[in-house]
Amino acid sequence: MENKTMKSTILRAMTRDGSARVLVINSTAMVNDMIKLHKTSPTATAALGRTVTAASMVGTMLPENGDTVTFSFTGDGEAGKIIAVADYFGNVKGYIQNPLVNPQKKSNGKLDVGAAVGRGSLSVIKDVGGKEPQIGTVELVSGEIAEDIASYFATSEQIPTLLSLGVRVDKDYTCLAAGGILVQVLPFPDDATVSLIERNAADVTNVSHLIELGKDNKDLLDIIMRDIPCDIFDTIEVEYKCDCSRERMRKKIKSLGKGEILSMLSEQEKEGKARELTAVCRFCSTEYTFTESDLI
């Protein structure tokens, strides 16, 4: 098994006959970095971990440097909002509204991510250089993340997609193993290749367990592509990476307008606090403090 301190990596490949593209990720390190920032419960780790894992893979399929993709889950479960944003390089940041959500486990002993998420919708926002971002929204199928994202691709983009995601949480609440496999069928595929992919899908339903057993990205590729000739393009390093900055946060506060800012500063003063405002990045918990002169 890859050591927890090692980088997360994505392997990208395609079937030799051009029927499908394949991405495999070991996101263990990425998810552990996420846990350190958000102090997530086991179920919250599984929910947000699956989301950032999927977003990272999809990010590497964006057309150009500077493009981003956002997965936004809005369910009626106790997890609240779940968001992951990935860039062209597969680097990703994420947020879960209730990082302590931890419903009772399923009867089979597995974490009940579906219960934490609840019923609702998934919105996928692609900012790919146009004036307006491309937005697609679908109803949640199960709240288990993978099925919902696969449903989005099938419904909104008409791309048949196999997506297996897994996050295994250790007794100390760290991530023992995390990863995913994404297979997308391309136009005019060979029916025999598609049938083999469907057959092999049953062998990757528990991807985090396979990673825990020591399977690397190439091993996982061999499982999902059993009896299917394919070519590996590359393996790239990805990480949990927030791109917030003091200047960006300052501009967000200034966008509230002078009147609102002065009112907030006065409220701080009434409460006996310093006449300054502190903003916290929801993706990495970094705090930025601004004085009146910074904002007015």
C-alpha positions in Angstrom: 0.0 0.0 0.0 1.2 3.5 -0.7 2.4 5.3 2.4 0.1 8.0 3.7 2.8 10.6 3.3 3.3 9.9 -0.4 1.7 12.1 -3.0 -1.7 11.3 -4.5 -1.5 10.2 -8.1 -3.8 9.8 -11.1 -3.0 7.3 -13.9 -4.7 8.2 -17.3 -5.2 5.6 -20.0 -7.4 4.8 -23.0 -8.5 1.5 -24.6 -6.5 0.8 -27.7 -9.7 0.7 -29.8 -10.7 4.2 -28.6 -13.9 2.9 -26.9 -13.2 4.4 -23.5 -10.9 6.6 -21.4 -9.9 5.4 -18.0 -8.6 7.3 -14.9 -7.4 5.7 -11.7 -6.5 7.7 -8.6 -5.0 6.9 -5.2 -6.2 9.8 -3.2 -5.1 8.7 0.3 -2.7 11.5 0.9 -5.1 14.1 -0.5 -7.9 12.9 1.8 -5.6 12.9 4.8 -4.6 16.5 4.1 -8.4 17.2 3.9 -9.0 15.6 7.3 -6.3 17.7 8.9 -7.9 20.9 7.7 -11.6 20.1 8.4 -11.3 17.7 11.4 -14.0 15.5 9.8 -15.9 12.6 11.5 -15.6 9.2 9.7 -18.8 9.7 7.7 -17.9 13.3 6.8 -14.5 12.1 5.7 -16.1 9.5 3.4 -18.6 11.9 1.9 -16.1 14.8 1.3 -13.3 12.4 0.5 -15.3 10.7 -2.3 -16.3 14.1 -3.6 -12.8 15.5 -3.8 -11.5 12.2 -5.2 -14.0 12.4 -8.1 -13.4 16.1 -8.7 -9.7 15.6 -9.0 -10.1 13.0 -11.7 -12.6 15.1 -13.6 -10.4 18.2 -13.3 -7.7 16.5 -15.3 -10.2 16.2 -18.2 -10.7 19.9 -18.5 -9.7 21.5 -21.8 -7.3 24.2 -20.7 -5.1 25.5 -17.9 -7.2 27.9 -15.8 -10.4 25.9 -16.2 -12.2 24.6 -13.1 -14.9 22.1 -12.2 -17.1 22.3 -9.1 -19.2 19.5 -7.6 -21.9 20.9 -5.3 -24.1 18.5 -3.3 -27.2 20.1 -1.7 -29.0 17.5 0.3 -31.5 17.5 3.2 -29.2 15.3 5.4 -27.2 16.5 8.3 -24.0 16.8 6.2 -25.4 20.0 4.7 -23.6 21.4 1.7 -20.7 19.5 0.2 -18.5 21.2 -2.3 -15.3 20.2 -4.2 -13.5 22.4 -6.7 -10.7 21.0 -9.0 -8.4 22.6 -11.5 -6.9 21.5 -14.8 -4.0 19.8 -13.0 -6.3 17.8 -10.8 -5.5 19.8 -7.6 -8.6 20.1 -5.5 -10.2 21.8 -2.4 -13.3 20.9 -0.6 -15.9 21.9 2.0 -18.5 20.1 4.1 -21.0 22.2 6.0 -21.2 19.8 9.0 -17.8 18.1 9.4 -19.0 16.2 12.4 -21.9 14.5 10.8 -21.8 10.8 11.7 -25.1 8.9 11.4 -25.4 5.3 12.5 -23.6 2.8 10.3 -25.5 0.6 7.8 -26.4 -3.0 8.8 -23.4 -4.2 6.9 -21.1 -2.1 9.1 -20.3 0.5 6.4 -20.5 4.2 6.8 -23.9 5.6 5.7 -22.9 8.4 3.4 -26.3 8.4 1.8 -28.0 9.1 5.1 -25.6 11.9 5.8 -26.2 13.6 2.4 -29.9 12.9 2.2 -32.2 13.7 -0.7 -31.5 16.7 -2.9 -29.5 17.7 -6.0 -26.0 17.7 -7.5 -24.8 20.7 -9.5 -21.7 20.5 -11.7 -20.3 23.9 -12.7 -17.6 24.0 -15.3 -15.7 27.2 -15.8 -14.0 26.7 -19.1 -13.2 30.1 -20.3 -16.6 31.3 -21.5 -18.3 34.4 -20.2 -20.7 32.2 -18.2 -19.9 28.9 -16.5 -21.6 25.7 -17.8 -24.0 24.4 -15.1 -25.8 21.1 -15.0 -28.1 19.9 -12.1 -29.5 16.5 -11.4 -31.5 14.9 -8.6 -29.5 12.8 -6.3 -29.8 9.0 -6.9 -28.5 7.7 -3.6 -26.4 10.4 -1.9 -23.5 8.0 -2.0 -21.6 10.4 -4.3 -20.3 8.0 -7.0 -23.7 7.0 -8.3 -24.8 10.6 -8.3 -21.8 11.8 -10.3 -22.2 9.0 -12.8 -25.9 9.9 -13.1 -24.9 13.5 -13.8 -22.6 12.4 -16.7 -25.3 10.1 -18.2 -28.1 12.6 -17.8 -26.6 16.0 -18.5 -23.7 15.2 -20.8 -25.0 11.9 -22.3 -21.7 10.1 -21.4 -22.0 6.6 -20.1 -19.8 6.6 -17.0 -18.6 4.0 -14.6 -17.4 5.5 -11.3 -16.1 3.7 -8.3 -15.1 5.7 -5.2 -13.9 4.5 -1.8 -12.6 6.0 1.4 -11.5 3.8 4.3 -11.2 5.4 7.6 -8.8 4.1 10.3 -9.6 3.8 14.0 -7.7 7.0 14.7 -9.9 8.8 12.1 -7.1 9.2 9.6 -7.6 7.8 6.0 -6.3 4.3 5.7 -7.0 4.1 1.9 -8.8 6.2 -0.6 -9.2 6.2 -4.4 -11.3 5.9 -7.4 -11.8 4.5 -10.9 -13.5 6.5 -13.7 -14.3 5.0 -17.1 -16.1 7.0 -19.7 -17.4 5.4 -22.9 -16.5 7.5 -26.0 -18.6 8.0 -29.1 -19.0 4.9 -31.4 -17.5 2.3 -29.0 -16.9 -1.3 -29.7 -19.8 -3.3 -28.2 -17.5 -6.1 -27.1 -15.2 -3.7 -25.2 -18.2 -2.1 -23.4 -19.4 -5.6 -22.4 -16.0 -6.4 -20.9 -16.0 -3.1 -19.0 -19.4 -3.9 -17.6 -18.2 -7.4 -16.6 -15.1 -6.1 -14.9 -17.0 -3.4 -13.0 -18.0 -6.0 -10.5 -14.4 -6.4 -9.5 -13.8 -2.8 -8.5 -16.9 -2.1 -6.3 -14.7 -1.8 -3.2 -11.8 0.2 -4.5 -10.5 1.5 -1.1 -10.2 -2.1 0.1 -8.1 -3.0 -3.0 -5.8 -0.1 -2.2 -5.6 -1.1 1.4 -4.5 -4.6 0.2 -1.6 -3.0 -1.6 -3.0 -2.5 -5.1 -1.5 0.5 -6.9 -2.9 2.5 -9.8 -1.6 0.1 -12.4 -3.0 -2.9 -10.6 -6.4 -1.2 -10.5 -6.2 -0.4 -14.2 -5.4 -4.1 -14.9 -8.5 -5.1 -13.0 -10.9 -2.8 -14.7 -9.3 -3.3 -18.1 -9.0 -7.2 -17.8 -8.9 -8.7 -21.3 -9.1 -5.1 -22.8 -5.9 -3.8 -24.6 -5.2 -0.3 -23.4 -2.5 2.3 -23.5 -1.3 4.4 -20.5 -0.9 8.1 -21.2 0.7 9.4 -18.0 0.7 9.4 -14.2 0.4 12.8 -12.6 0.7 14.0 -9.0 -2.3 15.8 -7.5 -3.0 17.3 -4.1 -5.4 19.0 -1.8 -4.6 22.6 -2.5 -6.4 25.8 -1.7 -5.8 28.9 -3.8 -7.2 31.4 -1.4 -5.2 34.6 -0.7 -5.4 37.7 1.5 -6.1 39.9 -1.5 -8.8 37.7 -2.8 -10.5 37.6 0.6 -10.2 41.4 0.9 -11.9 41.9 -2.4 -14.8 39.6 -1.4 -15.3 41.7 1.8 -15.1 45.0 -0.1 -17.8 43.7 -2.5 -20.2 44.0 0.4 -20.1 47.8 0.0 -18.8 50.5 2.3 -22.0 50.9 4.3 -22.2 47.2 5.2 -18.5 47.1 6.1 -18.8 50.1 8.4 -21.8 48.6 10.1 -19.9 45.4 10.7 -16.9 47.2 12.1 -19.2 49.3 14.4 -20.8 46.1 15.6 -17.4 44.7 16.5 -16.6 47.9 18.4 -19.9 47.8 20.4 -19.0 44.3 21.5 -15.7 45.5 22.9 -13.7 44.0 20.1 -11.0 45.5 17.9 -12.4 47.5 15.0 -11.4 44.9 12.4 -13.0 42.0 10.5 -11.8 38.4 10.3 -12.7 36.1 7.4 -12.1 32.4 7.4 -11.6 30.4 4.2 -14.1 27.5 4.2 -11.8 25.3 2.1 -8.6 25.5 4.2 -9.7 27.3 7.5 -7.0 30.1 7.0 -8.0 33.2 8.8 -7.5 36.7 7.4 -7.9 39.8 9.6 -8.5 43.3 8.1 -8.5 46.7 9.7 -10.8 49.5 8.6 -8.0 51.0 6.5 -7.6 47.7 4.7 -11.2 47.8 3.6 -12.3 51.4 3.2 
